[in-house]
Structure formats: C-alpha cells, structure tokens
Amino acid sequence: MQTNIKVLATFFILFLVGISSYADSWAYPKVTRYYSEDSSHMLKVVPKYIPEKYNNWVTAKPKRKRKFTAQDTTIIPCHAILYKINGSKDTVEIWNKKLINRIAPVTVLVSNDGKRIVTLDNWHSMGHGLDVFAVYSEHGELINRFQLDDFSVFPLNDYEFSVSSIWWRCGAEILNEQQNVKICMKTSDDREDTILFNLKTYKFEKTHNK
C-alpha cells in the first residue's frame, strides 16, 4: 500500500514538473515603435487600454455606477499610428487606425515606402487565432489575415507549445527590393524552414529549404 502511494506521489510530482516546464508569463504590453529598414517610416502601436476602475464599474450596483466617469469606463482598442520621418526629428502622421489584435501584435514589420504593414501574432497567444499574420494597406486598412494553419510549413503539432502560445517563429523580415516578407519557422526539435509572403499578390510562396 505504501509503495503504491509513493509511486502515485512520484507520478504527481513529475506531472507538475512537466506542466511548469511549459508555463510562461507575459507582462502587459507597452506602447511600441517599429521602424522601416531605412528608418523613413515609423509605426507607433498602442495596446488595448482598460481603465483601472473599469472592473469596479462593471461589478458595481446601478446606483454606484453613476459615480464613475466616461474615462473610468471607456476601453480603447489596440490601434496604430503611421508616421513619415522627414529628417531626424520632423514626423508627419499618415494614418491612425484600429488594429484587429485583441490586445496587441507581438511583432510588426514596416515596408520602406510605408505602403505595407505586417503584424505577427497576438500578445499572450502566439500562434493562435485568425490573425497570426495580417497585412495592412498604405491607408491602414486590413488587406488580409491568416491563421497559422493557413501557411505553416510544418504540422502544428511539431512546434513547441506552452500554456499560452505556439512558439512557431524564429524570425521575420521584409525584403523590400523583392516586395516579400520572409518568415523563419522552427519546430520543437530545432528543424527550420522559411516561407515567403508576396506583398504584390498577397499570397504565400512555399520555398522550402529542405
């Protein structure tokens, strides 16, 4: 009987260790600035803002709700502002638009001409959702979005998983001369491959490196 208890206890400890090894934590995102390769354009990404008193307002009784101001109860969605940089300090706002990310993207790429913006992943949930890869026009309008399964060069189960995310990416960059986005993908056993997204046709081109 004691032997069985010890075996079960050992199994439980190993189970907890296994869970903790895949746990992760994310701080809340901050306002982040992303620059084009030639520094001629800059995109300022503002994450979703939830007022400090918002939850208190939600749970308050009807009479108490009147004591809260609009500032206490207004959620500001994730949005971005694209600037053209003229010289070292002079910037001109081109557009200010809402992004489709629930909180914020994890990575953003800006083309040198400012006509294409690419966002990668969602904060605290990499690899999940319908907008793992999204591309925006020169006016900040969404052109298209893709989930990971739409373009992954590996089966999804081959990637490393954590409690919150699928860790599928080992790099991303805009190849401005070719008008492509180059994405590196990496599996849990360190196999790597790349895929291109054509910024003219808005299609993925599977150029494997196997």
Protein Blocks (a to p, Z undefined) as FASTA:
>chain_A
ZZmmmmmmmmmmmmmmmmmmmgccdddddddddddfkopaccddddddddfklmmmmmpc
fklmmmpcfklmmccdddddddddehjklccdfbdcddfbfkbcfbdcddfklpaccdeh
jehighiajklbccddfkopafbdcdfklmpcbdfklpccdfkbccfbgbdcddfknopa
cdddddfkopacdddddfklopacdddfZZ
